[in-house]
C-alpha cells in the first residue's frame, strides 16, 4: 500500500526517473524486475514491488508535508534509535526522536544496473555528526530487497550508537499475522515499562505491540495470504511494533490494519561502540518466505 499520488508517478516511470512528490525529491524505478521508490529526504525506501507480486512495504496514504517525515517504507533511525540518544551531540540531548538521518537531505551517488536488478548508493548532502559518517546501499531485484546502513567513526574518540531500519511491512490484516523465528528469545516489552519476558512459540499479533527481542535470527512473517522472510546483519535486536488503535496523527485507522513493523536494530540490548576508524554495517533483507 502506497499513496495514490506516489503510485501514479511510479506507473508513469519507464526505467528510472527523478521526480518531486509532496515537495520531496524521489528516485523512481519501474523495471522488468519490479518497482522501487526512494525519497532523498532520509534516504528512505518508500515502495518496493517485485515483478508478479504485490508491494512488500506499506506507506501511509496521508503523509506529512515537509518538514515532517513520511511514515512507512524503511525509515533510517541513525545515529540513535528512539530515545536512546547515545550519539546525540545537542547540549541537552534533545535531538529528534529516532535520530538525524530521516530528517536530512541525501544525495544519489551511484546507480549500478545489471540484468537482474540494481544497486543504489546514497550519502548525506551535509555532515550530520562531528565524528560519524553514514552511507546507504539499497539492492533490489525480483527476489529480494536489501538495505545496508554503514556507519564510520572518522573522529578521534570512541562513539556509542544505536539505530534501526524501521521497516513497515505491508500485510493483508495485522491481526492475522504470525511471526516465526523468535521462540525462546528474551524481549523487553515497552508497553509494560520495559518488563522482560521470553517468547513462547510463534508470535501472534492480537493488539498493540512494542517489543525489543534479543535475537539475531531471521524471522518469517505470515499474514494468511503471503509469507516474507526478514533477515538481518550485525543486529541482535529485532523490534516488533504496531500501535493498534492508539494511532499516530498521520495514520488512518483503515490503513493501519495493513502494516506491521519488523525492524533490524541496535538498541539498549546491543549498542554499538565505534572506535576511531571503525565501521559498522546494519542490514536487512526481505525475500519471499
C-alpha positions as CSV (number, residue, x, y, z in Angstrom):
1,X,0.0,0.0,0.0
2,X,1.3,3.4,-1.0
3,X,-0.4,6.8,-1.6
4,X,-2.2,7.0,-4.9
5,X,-0.1,10.1,-5.9
6,X,3.1,8.1,-5.5
7,X,1.7,5.1,-7.3
8,X,0.7,7.3,-10.2
9,X,4.3,8.6,-10.5
10,X,5.7,5.1,-10.4
11,X,3.3,3.9,-13.1
12,X,4.4,6.7,-15.4
13,X,8.0,5.9,-15.0
14,X,9.8,3.9,-17.7
15,X,13.1,2.8,-16.4
16,X,14.5,5.4,-14.0
17,X,13.5,9.0,-13.2
18,X,13.8,11.6,-10.5
19,X,10.6,13.4,-9.7
20,X,9.1,15.6,-7.0
21,X,6.4,14.3,-4.6
22,X,4.9,16.3,-1.8
23,X,7.9,18.7,-2.0
24,X,10.3,15.8,-1.8
25,X,12.8,14.6,-4.4
26,X,12.2,10.9,-5.1
27,X,14.1,8.5,-7.3
28,X,11.8,6.1,-9.1
29,X,12.5,2.8,-10.9
30,X,10.0,0.8,-13.0
31,X,11.9,-2.1,-14.5
32,X,11.2,-5.6,-15.7
33,X,12.3,-6.9,-12.3
34,X,9.9,-4.6,-10.4
35,X,9.3,-1.2,-8.9
36,X,11.3,0.8,-6.3
37,X,10.8,4.3,-4.9
38,X,13.4,6.1,-2.7
39,X,13.0,9.5,-1.1
40,X,16.1,11.6,-0.9
41,X,14.8,13.1,2.3
42,X,16.1,10.5,4.7
43,X,17.4,8.0,2.0
44,X,14.1,6.2,2.7
45,X,12.8,3.4,0.6
46,X,9.1,4.2,0.2
47,X,8.0,1.4,-2.1
48,X,9.1,-2.0,-3.4
49,X,7.1,-4.2,-5.6
50,X,8.9,-7.2,-7.3
51,X,7.6,-8.4,-10.6
52,X,4.5,-10.6,-10.4
53,X,3.8,-9.7,-6.8
54,X,2.1,-7.0,-4.7
55,X,4.1,-4.4,-2.8
56,X,6.1,-5.6,0.2
57,X,6.2,-2.2,2.0
58,X,3.4,0.0,3.5
59,X,3.4,3.8,3.4
60,X,0.6,5.9,4.9
61,X,-1.9,7.3,2.4
62,X,-1.9,10.6,4.3
63,X,1.8,11.5,4.7
64,X,3.0,14.7,6.3
65,X,4.3,17.5,4.2
66,X,7.8,18.9,4.8
67,X,9.5,19.4,7.2
68,X,7.7,16.4,8.5
69,X,8.8,12.8,7.7
70,X,6.9,10.1,5.8
71,X,5.6,7.2,7.9
72,X,6.2,4.0,6.1
73,X,8.7,2.2,3.9
74,X,12.0,1.9,5.6
75,X,13.0,5.0,7.6
76,X,16.5,5.2,8.8
77,X,17.0,5.7,12.6
78,X,20.6,7.0,12.9
79,X,22.8,7.6,14.8
80,X,20.3,6.7,17.5
81,X,17.1,4.8,17.9
82,X,14.0,6.1,19.8
83,X,15.2,8.0,22.9
84,X,18.5,6.1,23.3
85,X,20.4,9.3,22.4
86,X,23.9,8.0,23.0
87,X,25.4,9.8,20.0
88,X,23.2,13.0,20.4
89,X,25.6,16.0,20.3
90,X,22.9,18.6,21.3
91,X,23.7,20.3,24.6
92,X,20.8,18.7,26.5
93,X,20.4,15.6,24.3
94,X,17.1,16.8,22.9
95,X,17.7,15.8,19.3
96,X,15.0,14.4,17.1
97,X,13.3,11.1,18.1
98,X,14.9,8.4,16.0
99,X,17.9,10.5,15.1
100,X,19.1,12.8,12.4
101,X,19.2,10.7,9.2
102,X,15.5,10.6,8.4
103,X,15.2,14.5,8.5
104,X,18.3,15.1,6.4
105,X,18.7,15.6,2.6
106,X,20.7,12.8,0.9
107,X,22.3,12.6,-2.5
108,X,22.2,9.9,-5.0
109,X,25.9,8.8,-5.5
110,X,25.5,5.9,-7.9
111,X,23.1,3.5,-9.5
112,X,24.6,0.2,-10.7
113,X,22.3,-1.6,-13.1
114,X,22.6,-5.2,-14.1
115,X,20.3,-7.7,-15.8
116,X,18.6,-8.9,-12.6
117,X,18.3,-5.7,-10.6
118,X,20.0,-2.6,-9.3
119,X,22.3,-1.3,-6.5
120,X,21.8,2.3,-5.3
121,X,24.3,4.2,-3.2
122,X,23.4,7.3,-1.2
123,X,25.1,9.6,1.3
124,X,24.0,12.7,3.3
125,X,24.2,16.0,1.5
126,X,25.8,17.6,4.6
127,X,27.6,16.3,7.7
128,X,25.2,15.1,10.3
129,X,27.6,14.4,13.2
130,X,31.1,15.7,14.1
131,X,32.6,12.2,14.3
132,X,30.3,9.8,12.4
133,X,29.5,9.5,8.7
134,X,26.8,7.3,7.1
135,X,26.1,5.8,3.7
136,X,23.3,3.6,2.4
137,X,23.3,0.8,-0.1
138,X,20.0,-0.4,-1.5
139,X,19.8,-3.6,-3.6
140,X,16.7,-4.7,-5.4
141,X,15.7,-7.4,-7.8
142,X,12.7,-9.7,-8.5
143,X,13.5,-11.9,-5.5
144,X,14.6,-9.6,-2.7
145,X,15.2,-6.1,-1.3
146,X,18.2,-5.3,0.8
147,X,19.2,-2.2,2.7
148,X,22.5,-1.6,4.3
149,X,23.3,1.4,6.6
150,X,27.1,1.8,7.1
151,X,28.4,4.0,9.8
152,X,32.1,5.0,10.2
153,X,33.9,6.9,13.0
154,X,36.2,9.4,11.4
155,X,36.9,11.2,14.6
156,X,39.5,10.7,17.3
157,X,37.4,9.2,20.2
158,X,35.0,6.2,20.5
159,X,31.3,6.9,19.9
160,X,28.4,4.8,21.2
161,X,25.5,4.5,18.8
162,X,22.1,2.8,18.4
163,X,20.0,2.6,15.3
164,X,17.3,0.8,13.2
165,X,16.0,0.1,9.8
166,X,12.3,0.8,10.8
167,X,10.7,-1.4,8.2
168,X,6.9,-1.1,7.7
169,X,5.8,-4.3,6.0
170,X,2.5,-4.4,4.0
171,X,0.2,-7.1,5.3
172,X,-3.3,-8.3,4.5
173,X,-4.6,-7.9,8.0
174,X,-2.3,-7.2,11.0
175,X,-4.3,-9.3,13.5
176,X,-3.9,-12.3,11.2
177,X,-0.1,-12.0,11.3
178,X,2.2,-14.7,12.8
179,X,5.9,-14.3,13.3
180,X,8.1,-17.4,13.4
181,X,11.8,-17.4,14.5
182,X,11.5,-15.6,17.8
183,X,10.6,-18.6,20.0
184,X,12.7,-18.7,23.1
185,X,14.1,-15.2,22.7
186,X,14.0,-12.8,25.6
187,X,12.4,-9.4,25.0
188,X,11.7,-6.1,26.6
189,X,8.1,-5.0,26.5
190,X,7.9,-1.2,26.0
191,X,4.2,-1.2,26.7
192,X,4.9,-2.6,30.2
193,X,7.7,-0.3,31.2
194,X,10.4,-2.5,29.6
195,X,9.4,-5.6,31.5
196,X,11.4,-8.6,30.5
197,X,9.9,-11.9,29.3
198,X,10.5,-14.8,27.0
199,X,8.7,-15.5,23.8
200,X,6.7,-18.8,23.9
201,X,6.3,-20.3,20.4
202,X,5.0,-18.3,17.4
203,X,4.2,-14.7,18.0
204,X,0.6,-13.8,17.1
205,X,-0.3,-10.1,16.7
206,X,-3.5,-9.7,18.8
207,X,-3.3,-6.0,19.7
208,X,-0.9,-3.2,20.3
209,X,2.7,-4.4,20.5
210,X,6.1,-2.7,21.0
211,X,8.8,-5.2,21.9
212,X,12.6,-5.4,21.5
213,X,13.6,-9.1,21.0
214,X,17.2,-10.0,21.9
215,X,17.7,-12.1,18.7
216,X,19.9,-12.1,15.6
217,X,17.8,-14.7,13.8
218,X,15.8,-14.3,10.6
219,X,12.0,-14.3,11.1
220,X,9.2,-15.4,8.8
221,X,6.1,-13.3,8.6
222,X,2.8,-14.9,7.5
223,X,-0.3,-12.8,7.2
224,X,-2.5,-15.6,6.0
225,X,-2.0,-14.6,2.3
226,X,1.7,-14.2,1.9
227,X,4.9,-15.1,3.7
228,X,8.0,-12.8,3.8
229,X,11.4,-13.7,5.3
230,X,13.1,-10.9,7.1
231,X,16.9,-11.5,7.6
232,X,19.4,-9.0,9.0
233,X,23.1,-8.3,9.6
234,X,25.0,-7.0,12.6
235,X,21.8,-6.7,14.7
236,X,21.0,-8.5,18.0
237,X,17.7,-6.6,18.4
238,X,14.5,-7.3,16.5
239,X,11.8,-4.6,17.1
240,X,8.2,-5.6,16.5
241,X,5.7,-2.7,16.6
242,X,2.1,-1.9,15.8
243,X,0.1,0.8,17.6
244,X,-3.3,-1.0,17.3
245,X,-5.9,1.7,18.0
246,X,-3.5,4.3,19.5
247,X,-2.7,5.7,16.1
248,X,-0.3,8.5,15.1
249,X,-2.0,11.5,13.5
250,X,-0.8,10.6,10.0
251,X,-2.2,7.1,10.1
252,X,-5.9,6.4,9.3
253,X,-7.5,3.5,11.1
254,X,-8.4,1.6,7.9
255,X,-4.8,1.9,6.6
256,X,-3.2,0.9,10.0
257,X,-4.7,-2.6,9.7
258,X,-2.4,-3.2,6.8
259,X,1.1,-2.9,8.3
260,X,3.4,-4.4,10.8
261,X,6.9,-3.2,11.7
262,X,9.6,-5.8,12.0
263,X,13.0,-4.0,12.4
264,X,16.6,-4.8,12.3
265,X,18.1,-2.7,15.1
266,X,20.8,-2.0,17.6
267,X,19.2,-0.9,20.8
268,X,20.0,-0.7,24.5
269,X,20.3,-4.5,24.3
270,X,23.2,-4.3,21.7
271,X,24.5,-0.7,21.3
272,X,27.5,-0.3,19.0
273,X,30.8,1.2,20.1
274,X,32.7,2.6,17.2
275,X,36.4,3.3,17.8
276,X,38.2,5.7,15.5
277,X,38.5,4.3,12.0
278,X,35.9,1.6,12.7
279,X,32.8,0.8,10.6
280,X,29.5,-0.9,11.3
281,X,27.0,-2.3,8.8
282,X,23.4,-2.7,9.9
283,X,21.4,-4.6,7.2
284,X,18.0,-6.0,6.5
285,X,17.0,-8.3,3.6
286,X,13.4,-9.1,2.6
287,X,12.6,-12.1,0.5
288,X,9.7,-14.4,-0.2
289,X,9.1,-16.9,2.6
